[in-house]
Amino acid sequence: MKFVSYNVQYGIGLDDRFDLPRIASSIHGADIIALQEVTRNFHRNGHVDMVDELRTLLANHYSVFGPACDLDAGSAIEKGRVVNRRFQFGNMIFSRWPILSTRTILLPRTRTLDKLNLQRGATEAVIATPGGPIRVYSVHLDHVHRDERIAQIRYLKDRARLYGDEGGAISGAHEFGLAEPPAPDDYVLMGDFNMVPESPEYCEMAGGVDPLYGRQIRATNPVDAIAGLGKRHAGSFSWINPTDHTDRMFLDYCFLSHGLVERLKDAWVDETAFGSDHMPVWFELS
């Protein structure tokens, strides 16, 4: 079972070309896909409805879109009726298997007066995989301020850890004539975390390193798939500066709940994909 996370930067690659088929080609073969920076009505990519186009390109996958940021983009009265045009910016999840429930989790934010600071979110999906239901989160954290990322990580980890108590998207679904969705313990957090390895926010996510015992697998801390397999090295990267193509950083991660760690077979970054300023981050479960 193959998973991939990809911040697609509105579909615009390092060559400054908008090309969604190139994006779809880079994630071909994935069973579960988490995408970030998916837009509707954005001027930088010609106001394309990326949600609709990606669903056409990935027609063999179920999907859900969670727009964390939603603004007016020129709604008007035309020919006697209102035409709604919204700028939306958010995350998508695609799955080969049915998505049983979903919700968009809005992450904490504080207003800036000089830098862009969008509402960030995590799109949650409970997926009926052949090995049983699991929760998958497509995550995009703040890019401006470390303290905001730490607050978002704490909030996100609480939502993942307390899912059984909070009940996810719905409880008592039978009153709507619907099947009650499962509440699986195991989860995957995938996305653009805008943090570098071993930074304070990374340690908030994965736990710190003890001088004697190292980084331990604890119930409160999910495991970084690539680091957990010892596959990240000093030169690893998942982002390239689109301006000069020289600066490179590791910003994208796939974190697993401890119940999935024994099933982790492989993890890697596709450093050959240039459909965005980020690279796809993959992992595989048995």
N, C-alpha and C positions, 0 to 999 in steps of 0.2 A: 504494500500500500504506500503510494508515493504522495508526499505533500510538497507544496512549493509556496513560498511567499514572495511577492514581487511588488515593489513600489513602482508604478508604471509612469509616473510624472506626466499625467494627462495624455499619455501616448506619444510623447515627444522624446526622440532619442538623442544620443550624443552628437549625431550629425544634424540636429535641429529639424529633423523630419518627423512629421506625424504619420505613424504607420501601425495601426492596430493589428493587422495580420502578422506583422513581425513579432508583436507581443505574444499573440496566440501561438506562434511557432516556437517561441522560446520556452513555453510551458507545456508543450505537447507531451502527452504521456502521464501527466499528473492526475491523480485521482481526486485530490482535494487541493483547491487553489485559494489563497488569500491575496487579494489585490488592494493596494492603497493608492490614493490620489486619482480616484475615478471621478470624472466630472460630467455634468450636464450644463450646456449653455455657457461655456467658458470661451472667451475671445481668443485665447492663445492657441486653441486647437479648432478654431472655426465654428464654435458653438455646437459641436457635435454632441449627440446623446451617446456617450460612451457605454452606458448601461445597456442600451438596446443593441448597439453594434457588437459589444463583447458577447452578449447572449446569442447573437446570430453566429459569431465565430466559434463559440463553445457550445454548440447546440445539443451536444450529448451530455451536458452537465446541468443539474439543477442549480439554481442560483438565488442569491438574495443581495440586495444593495441597502446599505445603511448610510444615508447622508447626514453626517455630523453637522455640516454647515449648510445653511439654506437661506439664500437672499433673493430679493427681487432682481430680475435681469431684463426689465423692459416690459412688464405686463401692461396691457392697454386694452381699451375698448375698440374693437375692430368689427365693422359691419354689424353694429348693434349688440355685440356680445363681448364679454371679457375673455381675453386670451391670456392665460397664465404662463409667464416665462420665468423660470426659477434657475438661478445659479446654484448648483448642488456640488458638494465636494465631500467625498466619503470613501467607504471601504466596501469591497464585494467579497463574497465567498461563493465558489463554484464547487460542486460535488457530483461524483458519478452516482451517488446514492441519495435518496430523498432527504431533504432538510425538514425535520419534524417540527421544529420551532425556532424562532429567531427573535432577537431584539437588538436595538442600537443603544449602547451604553455611552452616555455623554460623560466625558472625563473632566475633572476639575480644571478651571482656568481662571486667570486674573487678567484684567484689562491692561494692555500696554498703550502708551500714548505716542510711541515713536516707531515701533516695529510691528510687522504683520503678526497677528496672533489669532488664528482661526479657532473655532470650537473644534476640539478633537474628540474622537470617539473610537469605540471598539465594536465591531459587528460580531454578534454571537450567533452561532448556529449549532443546534443539536442534530447530528447526522447519524442516520441508521446504517453504519458500516457493516460489512459481513461479519466482523469480529465483535459486533455489539455497538450500541450507541456511544458516541463520544461528543464532547463539546469542542468546537473550534472557534477561535477568536481571531479576526483580522484587525490589527492594532496599528494606530498611527499616533505617536506621541508628539508633544510640542518640540519645536526645533530651536526656540529662542532662549529658554531659561531652564537651568538645571533644577532649581527648586520646584518649578512647575512639573517637570518630568517626574521627580520623586513623588510628589503628591498624586500624580496620575497613576504611577506604578502601585502605590499603596492602595488606592481606590480600586484599581483593576484587579489586584491580587485578592482583595476582600471579596469582590464580586465572584471571582472564580472559586475561591475557597468556600464561600457561604452559599453557593448555588442551591444546595439541598435545602437550606433553611429558607431562602428567599423565594424559591420556586420558579425562577426563570421568567419566561414570558407569560405563563398562565398556570393557574391551578384550578381544579374543578372544571376542566374543559367539557365534561359530560353535560353540563347545563347548557352548553351551546350545541349539543349534539355531536361533539368531537371527541376523538380518542385522547386520553390523557397522555401527554408527551412524557418520555422517560426523564429521569434526573440523574444522568451518569456522573460518577465521581471523576473520571479521567478527562483531561482537557489538554488542548494545545493552544498556546499564545504565539501567533506569528505576525510579523510585521516590521515596520520601520519605527524603531525605538529612539532614533536620534541620539544614541549614546555610544560611547566607545567602550571596549572591553576593560573591565576592572575600574571603571569610573565609579563615583559614589552612587549614581543611579543604577548602574549595572549590579553593584553589590546589594543594593536595595532589592533588586529583582531576584538575584540568584544566591544571595548570601555572601558574606565575606569569607576571606581565606584565613584559616587559623594557622599560626606558625608551625604547629606540630601536626595537626590533623588535616590540613588543607581545606578545600571546599567540600562540605558534607552534603549528602542527599538527605534533605529534611522535608517533612510533610508540608511545611509552610513556604518552601522555596522551589519553584520549578527548575528543571535542568535545561541548560543551554545544549541543544543537540550537537552542534559542531564541537564546542569545547569539551562536552562530555565524552566524545569519542577521540579527543586529543588531535583534532584535525585543523584547528586554527593555529596559525603561526604569526610571527611578527609582520610578515608581508601580506597577510590576508586582507582583503577589502571587499566591501559590498556597495560602495558608492565612489563615483568619480566626479570631480568638479567639472560641471558642463562648460564652464567658461574657458579654462585653460587645459583641462584633461590631465593635469599633473597631480593635484591633491587627491589623495585616496584615503578613505576611512572605512572602518567596519561599523555599520549602523543598523543592520538588519539581522533579525534573530528568529529562531524557532525554539520556543521553550516548551518542555513537556512536563506534565504532572508525574510524580514519582511512580505511579502505577503503570506508566507506559515505558519506563526506562529500560526494562528488560527486553522489550520488543524492538528497541532501537537498533537498526542494522547498519545504517550509513547516513552520512550528512555531508553536504558540499555546497559551494557557491559556484554558479555558472559564470565565470569571469569572461566568457566569450560573447555574452548577450549585450547588445548596445542599443536596445529599443527604448532605454530610459537612462537616467543618470545613476540609477541603482541596478544591482544585479539580482537575478533570482536566487533565493536561498532554498535549498531542497533538503528533505530528509526522508528516510524510508523506514517503515515499521514492518515487522514480520506479521 
